[in-house]
Each structure stands twice: as C-alpha cells, then as structure tokens.
Amino acid sequence: MAKKTAELKIEDALWQAADQLRGSMDASQYRNVVLGLIFLKYVSDSFNEKYESLINSDYPEDAEDRDMYTAENIFWLPKEARWDVIASAAKTPEIGETIDKAMEAIERENVQIKGVLPKNYASPDLDKVRLGGVIDLISNIKVGDEESRKNDVLGRGYEYFLSNFAAQEGKNGGEFYTPRSIVRTLVEMLEPYKGRIYDPAAGSGGMFVQSEEFVREHQGVISDLSVYGQEANPTTWKLAKMNLAIRGIDNDFGPHQGDTFTNDLHKGRRFDYILANPPFNLKEWGADKLQEDSRWVYGVPPEGNANYAWIEHMISKLAPDGKAGFVLANGALSTSTKEEYAIRKAILEDDKVDAIVALPGQMFYSTGIPVSLWFIDMNKASSDERKRNGETLFIDARELGFMADRTHKEFTREDITKIADTYHAYRGTNNQVYEDVAGFSKAATIEEIRENDYVLTPGRYVGLAEQADDGEPYEEKMARLTSELSDQFKKSAELEEQIRGALKEIGYEI
C-alpha cells in the first residue's frame, strides 16, 4: 500500500514548487516546465541511488559504466544531465541553458524518449530567479528513489497537479491519474499475464505500470505483454511516454497524441485486455462527426455524454475472447435516456457484461463523482473458466476502504483481495466455490436484470447484509428499546418546553 500521508506532503511540496513560477507565466506553461523538472529529478534520483551503490561496491569504476544502469532499466545520465550539476547552477543566469542541455543529453542517450522532453527552459519568458527557486525546492524532494517508485510518486504528483491546474484553467478535469488502489483492483480482477493490453484513455500510463507490477509479482515475464495506448492531451501523452520509459516498458502509443474517437491510432487492432479510466460524462466528444461509425454496433451514443461511446469503443477493440475492465460514473448504470438505455439493453442481451463493482465515494480527489467498475467478457464460455452465459456478477464494495486522509478513501490490500477472489470464484478461475453474500455479492441472471429494467446498480441485486445475532432474546431487546425510546421522548418534550419558554420571553409565543 502507498503511504498516503507521506505522499500528500510530497505533492504539496511539488505544488509549492509550481507556485514559484505562477507570477511569470500562465498555468499551461508552468505546468509543462515543472513536470519536466520533476521527471528530470525522478531519473536523477534513480540514477544517483544506483551510482552510490556502485561507488561503494568492490568495483567503484562500474559507477561510470552505462550498461550497469541500462541492464536495470535505469536511465543512463551523462555528467551534464545529473542533478548536482543542475542544482549547482540554480542561482546562475545560465540555469535555463543548463537544464535544456541536460534534457537534450538524456534524449540523446535514451532514444525511447527522443522528442518527448521539454526543452524551453532558456526561454526569456521564464524568470530565471524563480526557476532557480524551483530547483532549490525540488532538490529536497525525493521522487525517484526505490521507495518513491514503489509509491508511484511521479504519477500521484501528476494527478494532484492536473486537478489543481484544471481548477485554475477552468477546464473539465477529466484527464487525471487513476488512484492506485482502483487500478490495482482492475488488474487483480482481470489478471493480464500475457497478450495485448490496451488503454484508450491512457493518461500518465498508470494502468500499464500496475499491470507490469502484477506480472512481476506473479513470476510472469513482462515481455509477454504488449502495451498499446492512446492519449488526446499532448502533455499527458509525453508524460505517459516518460513514465513507461522510466520503467522499461515497451509501448505503442502512436507517433503522437490523438483523440480516440475521431482519430483512432490503433484502427483494426484487437486486444486481449483493456484497462481504462476514460473521462467521466464527457460532453464534447465529436459525436456529430461519427454518426455512421462502425463501432456503434449496439446503437449510436448520445451527443451530450461519451460514457456509452467509450463502452462501445472498447467492446469493438476486444478479441473474440477479450476482457475489459474500466471505470465509469455511476450514472451509466441506470441512465434512462433513450439512446443509452437501448445500448445498455442490447449489450446485456448480447451477454457481454460480466461484472459490475460499486466503489465507495471519495476514491478520487480530483472529482467527487461516485463511480463503478465495469467488466466485459466477450466469451463467458471459455474453456478455462466456468460457463457463465446469461449471468452477471454484482459486487457492492461501498462499505470497504479506509480514509487515507481527511478527504480521500482507499482500499486496503485485503479489500482488493476480497473483491478479486469473489470475482475469480464466480469465474471459476481459483480454488474457491462462489456463493452469493447478502449485502456484498450476487450472481444475477439476465431474467433478473430484465425484471429490473436493465438497471445495473449492484445495491439493487445484492440486498441487505445479514445482521449478526447478538444473543439478546427478542422480548428483552424490545422491552429495552421501547424503554430507551420512552426516555428519549420525555427528554424531547422537556427540550420543547424550554424552547417554547425561551421564545415566549422574547415575544415569540408558539
């Protein structure tokens, strides 16, 4: 589990660094400048950690051997790109040129990110005194050492930045990083061991990072997974390329950013797994240009909301036995607008919805919209699974999780295991026998879903949790409760009289 309190302190510190540049440029500019510096600090922290271990080994000369770093997917940094060089130039007028040279050197030595890093730090529009102040701040923040990499500080910092920048710029905050425990839940449920994996709204690449960690934890081979993604925002696309390059994950994100609906960069390809957290309730998504699109097998999505366009796009991208897990706003579970209702009904009647998981509130701190996880399976009769034709699993996980801080909830590892084990028992892919649990899970038939007018809200199916018997005899319990209620009624009457008296004294008799 990530250490939330520590991470939030780091995110606050990074945001303070961004604020140093607020007065000298607009938000979109300083966003790019600061994110580039954080990336540079990330690769420097990783490099320095390895450098120190080599310097203090029996073969200190290995510290300048490029292969010692690349063998562990650590960026090789030539001397002019190391953070100590940048930090020592922080108070000089040449700091901009120093950073640009560092970025150029990193790209030259690490071709997987060629053309991705920002190189505009020497611009006269950038206040060099403020830039030096940012360098000083970031110098004291660890973002790329082993502990920070485990907690994905780079990705979480980016989530925090996007929510703040979106608020400042007045934009729809849909391009945020998916909270780690939600991604972990998706990955543990889908188990993407090998094959092609795709994210049509890739953000900073967090879905792939978690998939890689899952494969490694289960003694798999990461090269068995082929990673494909698409991202519309050019800054976010670059960050995703940086994020995956740092971790040594080969990927195909297309030659540039692109809108998934109007410019599908992976047209004609089918995938074994899809993991996604598309922007919620996106209004302007290009519907007017796509009325005859071949992806709309189940009906044309409405112009005012892209939720069902994302669902149909992902189904169109799955291989014959492909599986998808994605996040959607809860409104998609029960929307009764004509087009969305018709599409949901058609997808259910085509037996593609395998599971729905209702999540607790406050899981995202860039939006308060309640969300659910959807799981699509193109073939519920796979040879290595229990045949589940005509069934959909509903899980109500709203009571799980803990408050990681004052406003943000997160799943524990045990919560994720409980949800994933239930799903695998239902699919017949673990050694457990699935049974419905009142208040938590229910395997519903298509007939039951029809009776509920194709509404997919889990609470409608799982019912109420059974109450534990406390051992108190019914007659004694009722006598006790009625006595307590009688006392409360008396206290209520006394308070009422006191209030009436107080009002009468000031001339307001009731």
Disulfide bonds with the S-S distance in Angstrom:
none
